[in-house]
């Protein structure tokens, strides 16, 4: 027997239950991981609320964690029992003491990267990797806009952008978060609670605006983001923290400067074990070289996952949050 978080109906954090369950034995191409640390992410709230529908309930929750391989299937050759591993692409069920998942979804964790660091950074760090290095490959010298710069993804993006020689303008909701983003490497910040984001971007870029905007907020910032793009710029809508962007009239892209838009997901980039490991290796090297410091600002016991999600949704967290079994 083991413990896990599950939910039997969509809703708020109160639907999360801390229950006993019997983990299954791994299939031929699966591994079972004994989690040492588990990552908390905004996407978890999308599954819980029903924004991302699930085929059946009850369901586990969470895509990200790190631990030790507890058992392997007959056809698994990339890891062995006792190996240190991390994962960030699911499947759901990471909010658990033991998690069974495809062997293709785990990466080997170097000895010099801790379980807590890996659990806090895999999904968010791999997201930043594909955003800054693949969706729009930053070379250095660009001035970009990144929303929610003091959050889990944003705090890593600030550091990675600085290491690349990129001027990151980060939006934030308070002076405290502005100070944090600047400390992490943001070139400039805009406090959207009292500043006009578009006007400040114009001032900071001498009227040129940005070649790319990274927007994980969604509905509330969609139009603002488009107005911050230079002609033929790329709008990267990678999250829905304020709700999904719907009802888009494509004509608005031509009206605002022949803009491009993409709605990427990590799964489309980490689509093979080789790509996943390559992306993870680049992330681990950024941590190893001190270009990225993993900021674990909140730790909650696994049983307190509902409280952790409440704090996350209320935007009372900074950096990364982990659950500890």
C-alpha atoms as one frame of an Amber mdcrd trajectory, in Angstrom:
protein
   0.000   0.000   0.000   1.015   3.592  -0.601  -0.492   7.061  -0.276  -1.563
   9.358  -3.081  -3.674  12.409  -3.897  -6.710  11.735  -6.098  -9.985  13.424
  -7.034 -13.355  11.908  -7.918 -15.003  15.040  -9.347 -13.773  18.269 -10.922
 -13.785  21.355  -8.762 -11.700  23.479  -6.440  -8.823  22.337  -4.233 -11.323
  20.835  -1.799 -11.943  17.885  -4.174  -8.411  16.573  -3.585  -8.295  13.492
  -1.337  -5.316  11.882   0.410  -5.980   8.139   0.129  -4.435   4.681   0.399
  -3.975   2.806  -2.856  -2.180  -0.225  -4.257   0.354   0.699  -6.966   0.283
  -1.515 -10.050   3.267  -3.519 -11.201   5.062  -1.894 -14.149   4.197  -3.129
 -17.632   6.908  -4.289 -20.068   7.964  -0.726 -20.994   7.185   0.975 -17.696
   9.051   1.887 -14.512   7.855   2.480 -10.970   9.444   5.416  -9.180   9.513
   5.950  -5.421   9.149   9.696  -5.285  11.483  11.715  -3.084   9.993  15.046
  -4.208   7.073  16.116  -6.408   6.611  19.287  -8.441   3.563  21.556  -8.197
   2.465  23.319 -11.389  -0.397  25.451 -12.686  -1.326  22.751 -15.189  -2.290
  20.558 -12.221  -5.129  22.967 -11.453  -6.350  22.743 -15.068  -6.853  18.982
 -14.725  -8.441  19.314 -11.283 -10.883  22.039 -12.380 -11.883  20.331 -15.631
 -10.348  22.926 -17.962  -8.395  19.975 -19.346 -10.986  17.166 -19.394 -10.031
  13.668 -18.265 -11.387  10.429 -19.770 -12.283   8.952 -16.399 -12.414   9.680
 -12.684 -11.191   9.131 -10.011  -7.789  10.289 -11.177  -4.375  10.938  -9.769
  -2.717  14.292 -10.333   0.675  15.780 -11.136   3.158  15.325 -13.974   6.510
  15.948 -12.337   8.749  14.361  -9.752  12.080  12.814  -8.890  13.087   9.712
  -7.000  14.509   6.214  -7.208  13.510   3.475  -9.636  11.614   0.930  -7.534
  10.751  -1.622 -10.246  11.060  -1.987 -14.030   9.259  -3.832 -16.790  10.740
  -6.669 -18.813  11.582  -4.503 -21.839  13.161  -1.552 -20.001  16.843  -1.006
 -20.734  17.470   2.723 -20.216  17.315   2.571 -16.407  17.627  -0.052 -13.681
  16.294  -0.516 -10.167  18.047   1.888  -7.818  18.773   4.559 -10.447  18.134
   8.210  -9.621  15.615   9.585 -12.116  13.391  12.565 -12.792  10.367  13.160
 -14.996   8.277  16.126 -16.069   5.933  14.961 -18.822   3.563  12.703 -16.913
   1.373  10.750 -17.120  -0.834  12.044 -14.316  -0.237  10.523 -10.906   2.945
  12.142  -9.608   1.180  13.311  -6.416   1.967   9.923  -4.931   4.546   7.988
  -2.951   4.922   5.555  -5.875   4.288   6.391  -9.523   4.224   4.072 -12.548
   5.049   5.670 -15.883   6.603   4.867 -19.280  10.361   4.355 -19.133  10.591
   6.719 -22.115   9.366   9.561 -19.867  12.144   9.396 -17.280  15.630  10.849
 -17.526  18.672   9.863 -15.551  19.355  12.342 -12.772  23.022  13.263 -12.235
  24.346  12.840  -8.700  25.037  16.573  -8.413  21.370  17.537  -8.971  19.193
  16.935  -5.899  15.760  15.278  -5.972  14.162  18.505  -4.744  15.902  20.574
  -7.433  14.810  18.147 -10.139  11.203  17.935  -8.934  11.031  21.717  -8.761
  12.566  22.313 -12.171  11.799  19.509 -14.617   8.479  20.668 -16.069   9.198
  24.372 -15.672  12.838  24.092 -16.778  12.052  21.941 -19.796   9.281  24.402
 -20.661  11.783  27.274 -20.613  14.201  25.182 -22.669  11.739  24.661 -25.499
  10.386  28.217 -25.295  13.724  30.037 -25.408  15.784  27.506 -27.347  13.303
  25.990 -29.797   9.917  27.749 -30.207  11.775  31.022 -30.801  15.497  30.331
 -30.687  16.982  33.278 -28.844  20.492  34.124 -29.979  21.273  37.002 -27.630
  20.737  40.717 -28.034  16.946  40.490 -28.370  14.553  42.333 -26.074  11.614
  40.077 -25.183   8.496  40.207 -23.010   7.770  37.421 -20.524   4.593  37.483
 -18.451   4.535  36.405 -14.783   8.283  36.753 -14.548   8.458  35.937 -10.819
   6.497  32.679 -11.070   7.838  29.159 -11.412   8.463  29.252 -15.177   9.259
  32.952 -15.211  11.906  32.741 -12.510  13.817  30.209 -14.600  13.245  32.175
 -17.816  14.759  35.309 -16.250  17.959  33.423 -15.447  18.183  31.546 -18.747
  17.562  34.689 -20.788  20.291  36.568 -18.938  22.721  33.696 -19.566  21.902
  33.965 -23.288  22.520  37.710 -23.335  18.835  38.510 -23.826  17.051  41.538
 -22.343  13.960  40.099 -20.666  11.153  42.481 -19.740   9.060  40.736 -17.114
   5.515  41.551 -16.024   4.783  41.203 -12.297   1.961  42.004  -9.870   3.815
  43.625  -6.959   7.022  45.448  -6.009   8.184  42.323  -4.174   7.852  40.225
  -7.319   9.506  42.950  -9.391  12.512  42.885  -7.082  12.681  39.094  -7.313
  12.537  39.092 -11.129  15.282  41.719 -11.314  17.412  39.721  -8.875  16.985
  36.635 -11.077  18.134  38.438 -14.213  15.221  40.346 -15.713  16.495  43.417
 -17.550  13.368  45.407 -16.659  10.010  44.768 -14.993   6.491  46.141 -15.469
   4.061  46.038 -12.537   0.759  45.539 -14.333  -1.197  46.402 -11.166  -0.494
  50.075 -11.813   1.581  50.387 -15.008   0.413  50.284 -18.629   2.242  47.268
 -20.048   2.043  48.299 -23.718   3.172  51.856 -23.012   6.094  50.675 -20.883
   7.188  48.188 -23.568   7.173  51.011 -26.121   9.310  53.155 -23.795  11.750
  50.371 -22.952  12.249  49.374 -26.606  12.387  52.895 -28.068   9.147  52.178
 -29.901  10.339  48.987 -31.568   8.365  46.563 -29.361   9.419  42.890 -29.079
  10.061  40.146 -31.647   8.515  37.565 -29.302   6.165  37.583 -26.318   5.915
  34.590 -24.001   2.472  34.470 -22.407   1.509  31.842 -19.845  -1.344  33.927
 -18.419  -3.867  33.514 -21.251  -7.202  35.311 -21.518  -6.343  38.401 -19.457
  -3.171  39.269 -21.365  -3.943  38.105 -24.909  -4.600  41.516 -26.465  -1.902
  43.224 -24.412   0.628  40.678 -25.650  -0.312  41.226 -29.286   0.108  44.986
 -28.834   3.655  44.456 -27.511   4.841  42.669 -30.660   6.817  44.220 -33.463
   5.634  43.563 -37.049   5.843  39.855 -37.927   6.508  39.095 -34.276   5.677
  35.773 -32.630   3.062  35.415 -29.897   3.857  32.308 -27.823   0.747  31.445
 -25.794   1.875  28.584 -23.574  -0.492  28.688 -20.593  -3.920  29.644 -19.242
  -3.360  30.946 -15.696  -6.245  33.424 -16.126  -8.360  31.182 -18.383  -8.147
  29.917 -21.936  -7.902  32.196 -24.967 -11.035  31.532 -27.040 -12.970  33.083
 -29.914  -9.912  34.475 -31.659 -10.495  36.286 -34.944  -7.393  35.585 -37.036
  -7.849  38.937 -38.735  -6.486  40.630 -35.624  -3.048  39.190 -36.454  -2.951
  41.074 -39.757  -4.324  44.249 -38.197  -1.558  44.314 -35.593   1.355  43.705
 -37.946   1.195  40.339 -39.744   1.828  38.572 -36.464   2.434  34.883 -35.869
   0.928  32.909 -32.988   1.681  29.460 -31.617   0.186  27.418 -28.788   3.020
  24.992 -27.961   3.200  22.180 -25.412   6.173  20.428 -23.888   4.981  17.051
 -25.179   5.397  18.198 -28.789   9.061  19.052 -28.186  10.044  16.259 -25.786
   8.452  13.798 -28.202  11.163  11.116 -28.129  13.319   9.757 -25.285  16.371
  11.170 -27.065  14.896  14.672 -27.354  13.747  14.567 -23.736  17.164  13.542
 -22.417  18.914  16.128 -24.595  16.651  18.888 -23.288  17.119  17.694 -19.698
  20.887  17.517 -20.092  20.947  21.151 -21.257  18.806  22.112 -18.263  21.033
  20.213 -15.820  24.115  21.876 -17.292  22.543  25.296 -16.770  22.036  24.394
 -13.099  25.500  22.863 -12.767  27.154  25.969 -14.222  25.211  28.207 -11.799
  23.410  29.967 -14.639  20.158  28.753 -13.065  19.516  28.565  -9.340  16.432
  26.539  -8.465  14.349  28.677  -6.113  12.232  26.402  -3.939  10.254  28.962
  -1.979   7.508  26.685  -0.659   7.447  23.084   0.594   4.253  21.251   1.523
   3.646  17.718   2.743   1.966  15.568   0.078  -1.177  15.360   2.220  -1.432
  19.176   2.082  -1.629  19.353  -1.732  -4.986  21.171  -1.595  -3.471  23.946
   0.515  -0.508  24.166  -1.857  -2.811  24.547  -4.883  -4.851  27.207  -3.100
  -1.717  29.284  -2.539  -0.599  28.775  -6.150  -3.949  29.780  -7.661  -4.108
  32.882  -5.440  -0.673  33.904  -6.810   0.754  33.984  -3.303   3.740  31.850
  -4.282   7.065  32.784  -5.817   9.599  30.557  -7.524   8.880  26.852  -7.286
   6.743  24.809  -4.911   7.279  21.141  -4.130   5.370  18.407  -2.341   7.271
  16.003  -0.099   5.881  12.456   0.390
